[in-house]
């Protein structure tokens, strides 16, 4: 089953008094482009996350957000910045001596130190990866949330991919009908073109009054007839449309191949349009090019 490059998924896991939330969002892109935003403490897991994403995602600009909350004392780090504390104490003593305040009570000093910026430094996640056990516990919770997000994300991409395939299939079938109409019209167009060509040749021959080069004239007629022949282009169009139909029933990352194939469809349609001198053929080719452009727009959404 083909997938869209656009999707969204969210996952959440609570383990060992830790909560993990993961969100994945992607849009169209020619290649795979992962942007992973994690809290600083989870930086060691960024490569693991990227590797896991690469298993499911071949193309697309993918943004991943990871939120981490810890409610266990094991992860918390609280320490005193001795340098700052000493500096504050020295300043307090200087103030006391200067203004002859006498001894400052210990509880007053502690209150002042506690409220002073950067004296007591805390980090609720700092110890979360201090041991092999805690690292594995954190990764287990993070990976579970990641898997949930990926499952939802892939389901959305599959659902959207199914809709894209259905739409492209309809346009493919319409294109096949137009090509069939063009092929059916070719003999009539060729007959009309041949009739006009004969009239022009007779007119030209009359003007030359036997003074022209008959061999050269015949050669020019053959060249003009050959340039107006579109059977080869129609055959290639039919072949490309058959390939597109096959790709629509396959699975995996087919978007890039399909995009290239649609470029070839457009090239053949343009060639037919440039060769056509029949108004009915021209109208059909215009319709065909319009459908091919719509197919191209949809194919660019497929992974």
N, C-alpha and C positions, 0 to 999 in steps of 0.2 A: 504494500500500500504506500502510495506517495504521500509525503507530508508537506505542509506549508512551512515556510521559514518564519512565519509570525505566530507567536504563542505566548502564553503566560501561565505560570504555575506557582503555587505557594505550599510550603510544608512547615510543620511545627512538631517539635519533639521535646518532651520533658523527661530527663533522666538524671538520677543522682543529684537532685536539687539544682539542676541546671536546665535552662530553657533555650532552645535553638529555633530560630525562625529563618527560613530561606525563601527568597522570591527570585523567580527567573522570568525574564522578559526578553523577547527577541524581535527583530525586524529584518527586512531583506538586506542582503549584502552579497557581493560577488564571492567572497571567501568566508572563512570562519574567523570571527573576531570576538574574543571573550574579554569582558571587563568584569573583574571580580572584586567586590568591595567587602572586606571582612574587618572586624575589630582587630586592633594591633596584636592582641594575645593569640589570635587564630591565624596569623600570617604563616606559620609553619605548615598549615594545611592547604594553602592556596594551590600548590602544584597538584595535590591529590584531587582537589575539586576540579581543576582544569582537566586533568586526565579523565575523570569520570564524565564530565560534560562531553569531551571529545568522542566518547564511545557512542553517544546518541545523536550528536549534532555535527553535521558535516559542513553546512553553510549557514551563514546568518550572523548578524551583529547581536551578540548575546550579552545582556547585563545581569549580573547576579549580586544580590544583596544578602548578607548574613548578619543576623542580630543575635547577640549572645548575652544572657543574663544568668548570674550565679547567685544562689541563695544558701550556699554552704560556707561555713567558716573556714573550711580547708583551703579555699581559693583566695581568701582575703589576706592581704599584707598590710600591716600597720607598723610604721617605724618612725623614729624621731630623727630629724635632721640635726645632728649634734652641732654642726657648724653654725646653723641659724640660731639654735637655742643658746649657744655660748655667746653669740653676738648680741642677742636680745638681753641676756643676763648682764653682760658687760655694760650695755647701754643703760639698763635699769639701775645698776649700782652707781653709774656715773651721775645719773639724774638725782639719785638719793643723796649722794655726797654733795652735789652742787647746791641742792636746795635744803640740805641738812634735814632730811626726812627721817633719819634714823633707820633702824632695821625694818625691812619690809616683810610682812608675814608670809610664810611659805605658801599658804592657800591663795593669797593674793598673787604671788609670783606665778604659781601654777596656772591660775585662771588667765593671767596675762599671756603666759607662754602658749597655752592651749588655743587661745583666740588669735595669736599672732600668725600671719600667713606663712605657709611652707615649713613650719616647725614640726608639725605632725603630718606625715605623708601617708596617704592610704590608697590602696589599689585593690578593688574587689575581685580582680581576675588574675593578679600577678602569679599566684601559686597554682593556677589551674593546670599547668603543664610541668610541674616540678618533678614528677615521677613518671615512670613508664606506665604505671597503672592509671594515673589520672589522665595521661595523654590518650590512652586507648579508650577510656570512658568518654572523654570529650569528643574524640573522633566518632565513636559509636553513635552518640547523640546527634552530632552534626551530620553524619552520613545518612542517618534515618530521615532527618528533616529534608536533606538534599534529595533522597530517593522519592519522598512524597511529592516534593515540588516537581521533580522530573516526570513523575508519572502523570500528574495533572497537566503539566506543560506538554508532554507528548500526546496525551489524549486530545488536547485542544488542537495541536498541529495536525493530528490525524483526521479529526473531524473537519477542519478547514481544508485539508488536503483532499479529502473525499469530495467536498463541494467544488474545489478547483478542477479536479479531474472530470467531474460531471459537466461542468461548464465548458471546459476545453473539448470534451468529447462531443458535445452538441455543436460547437463551432467547427470541429473537425468534420463532422458529418455534413454540415452545411457546405463546407469547403469542397468536399468530395462531390456533392451535387452540382456545385458551380463548375468544377473541372469537367464533370460529365456533360454538362450543358455546353461548355466551350468546345469539347471534343465533337459533340454532335453538330455543332454549328460550323466547324472547320470546313467540311466539304462544300457547304453552301457558300461560305465566305470565299473559299478558294475559287469556286465557279464564278462568282461575281467579280472577283479580282482578275481572273483570267479573261473574262469578257471585257473588262475595262482596259486591261493591258493590250488585248488584241486591237481594240479600237484605237488606242494611242499609237500602237505600232503601225497600223494601217494609215493613220493620219500622218505619222512621221515619214513613212515610206512614200506617201504621196507627195509630201513636200520635198523629199530628196529627189524624187523623179528618177530613180535608178542610179543616182550619183553616189549613194552611200555604200559603205562596206557591209554587205549582207552578213558575212561571217561575224563581224564585230557586233552587228545588231542582234543576231541570234544569241551571242554570248551574253550581252547585256540583259536580254530577256530572261535567260536561264538564271543569271545572278540575282535579278530582281525576284524571280519566283522562289529561289532558294532562301533569300533573306526573309521572305514572308512566311516560310514554313515553320510552324510551331509544334510539330509533332514530338520532337525530341524534348522540348521544354515540358510538354504535357506529360510525357512518360516519366520524366524526373519528378514532376509535381506529384504524380500518383504514387511513385516510389517513396517519396518523402512523407506523404500523408499516411501510407501504410506503416512506415517506421514509427511515426508519431502515435498511431493507434496502438502499436505494440508496446511502446514505452508507457502509455497510459495504464496498461494492465500490469506493469512490472512494479517492483518495490525497490526501495533504496533511494540514493541521491541521484535523480535523473534530471534535475532542473537545468544544469549546465549543458548537458547533451541536447535537451529539448530546445533550449534557447538557440544553440547553434543550428539545429535543424530548422527552426522557424526562420532564421536568417536566410537559409537556403531556399525555403518556400517563397520568401519575399523576393529573393533575387530572380527566381524563375518566373514569378508573376510579373515582375517589372519587365523582364525580357519579352514576355508574351505581349504585354501592353505596348512596348515600343515597336513590335513587329506588326501589330494588328492594324488593319485599315478598315475593318468592318465595325460599324457602330454598335451592333449587337454584342460582338465579342468584347469591344472596349467597355461596355457597360458591365458585362459579366466580370471582366478583369478588375474593374474598379471595386465591385462588390467583394471579389475574392481578396483583394489587397486590404480592404477594410476589415474583413473577418480575420485575416492573418495577423493584422496589427492587434486586434483584440486578443487573439491567442497569445501573442508575444507578451502582452501586458499581464496575462494570467500566469503564463509559464515562469515569468520572473519572480513570482511568489512561491514557486515550488523549490523545495530543497534540492 
